[in-house]
Amino acid sequence: MNRVQMYCTKACPYCQRAEQLLRKRGIRFEKIRVDLSKGKLREMLKRSRRDTVPQIFINDRHIGGYDELTRLDKRGQLMTFVEKKTKP
């Protein structure tokens, strides 16, 4: 299974929904709290070129936020991306 990372904050409802979806699918992921570290916020901005949370990466590929995550799931592509041996 590929590495899944989610930049998030504690109070963000979209972050909470993304986390629920990932857990529902049995996907292990790393939460990176940008509200606790300005360095992590800068890292997220540099990697995603976006300033909203959540920002989700699968195997270093930027997936996007909650909307993009749910679109992948509805199309049946989320698990394919997560389970691929190489970059999606």
C-alpha positions as CSV (number, residue, x, y, z in Angstrom):
1,M,0.0,0.0,0.0
2,N,1.3,3.5,-0.9
3,R,1.9,6.2,1.6
4,V,-1.0,8.5,2.2
5,Q,-0.5,11.9,3.8
6,M,-3.2,14.4,4.8
7,Y,-2.4,18.0,5.8
8,C,-5.2,19.1,8.1
9,T,-6.3,21.1,11.1
10,K,-8.2,20.0,14.2
11,A,-11.3,22.2,13.6
12,C,-11.8,21.7,9.8
13,P,-15.0,19.8,9.0
14,Y,-13.7,18.8,5.6
15,C,-10.6,17.3,7.2
16,Q,-12.8,15.3,9.6
17,R,-14.8,14.0,6.6
18,A,-11.7,13.1,4.7
19,E,-10.4,11.3,7.7
20,Q,-13.7,9.4,8.1
21,L,-13.7,8.3,4.4
22,L,-10.1,7.1,4.6
23,R,-10.8,5.2,7.8
24,K,-14.0,3.7,6.3
25,R,-11.9,2.4,3.4
26,G,-9.3,1.0,5.7
27,I,-6.6,3.3,4.4
28,R,-3.8,4.1,6.8
29,F,-2.6,7.7,6.6
30,E,-0.4,10.2,8.2
31,K,-2.1,13.3,9.6
32,I,0.1,16.4,9.3
33,R,-1.4,19.2,11.5
34,V,-0.6,22.6,9.9
35,D,-2.4,24.4,12.8
36,L,0.4,23.2,15.1
37,S,3.4,24.1,13.0
38,K,4.0,27.0,10.6
39,G,6.8,24.9,9.1
40,K,4.2,22.2,8.1
41,L,1.9,24.9,6.7
42,R,4.7,26.2,4.6
43,E,5.5,22.6,3.5
44,M,1.9,22.1,2.5
45,L,1.8,25.4,0.6
46,K,4.9,24.5,-1.3
47,R,3.8,20.9,-2.1
48,S,0.2,21.6,-3.0
49,R,0.2,25.2,-4.1
50,R,-3.0,25.5,-2.2
51,D,-3.8,27.3,1.1
52,T,-6.8,25.3,2.2
53,V,-7.1,22.0,4.1
54,P,-7.2,19.2,3.8
55,Q,-4.6,18.6,1.2
56,I,-4.1,14.9,0.4
57,F,-1.1,13.1,-1.2
58,I,-0.9,9.5,-2.2
59,N,2.6,8.3,-2.8
60,D,3.8,11.9,-3.1
61,R,1.1,12.7,-5.8
62,H,-1.2,15.5,-4.9
63,I,-4.7,14.3,-5.0
64,G,-6.3,17.6,-3.8
65,G,-8.8,18.2,-1.0
66,Y,-11.9,16.5,0.3
67,D,-13.9,17.1,-2.9
68,E,-11.3,15.4,-5.1
69,L,-10.9,12.6,-2.6
70,T,-14.6,11.8,-2.7
71,R,-14.7,12.0,-6.5
72,L,-11.9,9.4,-6.7
73,D,-13.9,7.2,-4.3
74,K,-17.1,7.6,-6.2
75,R,-15.4,6.6,-9.4
76,G,-13.9,3.6,-7.7
77,Q,-10.4,4.9,-8.2
78,L,-9.3,5.7,-4.7
79,M,-8.4,2.1,-3.7
80,T,-6.6,1.6,-7.0
81,F,-4.4,4.6,-6.3
82,V,-3.7,3.5,-2.8
83,E,-2.9,-0.1,-3.7
84,K,-0.7,0.6,-6.7
85,K,2.9,-0.4,-6.2
86,T,4.1,2.7,-8.2
87,K,3.0,6.3,-8.3
88,P,-0.7,6.7,-9.4
